[in-house]
Amino acid sequence: MTTVEVIETVTLTGDVASVEFGSLGSYEHLQLRMNIASDSTYASGVYRDYCLLYFNTSTATTNSDYSDHVMLARASSPNVYRAAGAHYLTVPFCSGTSLGASNFGTAVVDIFDYRNGSKNTTTSSPTGSIGPGTGSSEVGVGFSSGLWDAVTAVDKILLIPDLGSNWRSGSTFALYGWKST
C-alpha cells in the first residue's frame, strides 16, 4: 500500500518571483500539484504561461543538464518538441496569465526517485489552462516528461514563470510525498 502525505502547501497572498521547496522529506517519490497564474501580458492569443522547474538551486541557472519532451494540444496548432541540454525542465500550459485574470492553470508533476543519488531524476506532468474567452483556441492541454542529468539526490525544487516576472496572488503550490507502507 502507498501512503501519500502533504509535505508543504504554499498559497500566495501577494505576487512573488519564484516558489521554492527546500524541505523534501524522506519519501520514495514526490508529487507537486499546482493551480497557478503568472503576471505575463504576452498577447499571443493563447493566454497561457509555462512553469520552469529547477532542482537544487535557489536561482535560475544556465546549467545545461536538463532534457524534456513536451506535447501541446491546442486548437490552433498542436505540436511536440524536445529539448536536450536545456537550462530547466518545462511544465507547459500550466498557468493562466494576467490577460485572463480570473483563470488559473493546473499541473501535476511527478518527481520519481528524487533521493536516489545513483541515477538521474525523471519527471512526468499533465497540465492544462484556458484563456478568458469561450473560444476553443484558448484551451491548452500539455504533457511533459523530463530528465535531470545529474547523478545526485534532489534536495530543493525551484519554480519560476516562463513569460511572466511573478506568480500571481492566489496561486497554490502543494508538495506531496509518496512512500510504501
Secondary structure, DSSP 4 states (H G I P E B T S, - for coil): -EEEEEEEEEE-SS-BS-EEE----S-SEEEEEEEEEB-----SSS--EEEEEEES-SS------EEEEEEEEESS--EEEEEEEESSEEEEEEEE-GGGTT--EEEEEEEETTT-TTS-EEEEEEEEE--SSS-GGG-EEEEEEEEE---S----EEEEESSSSSBPTT-EEEEEEEEE-
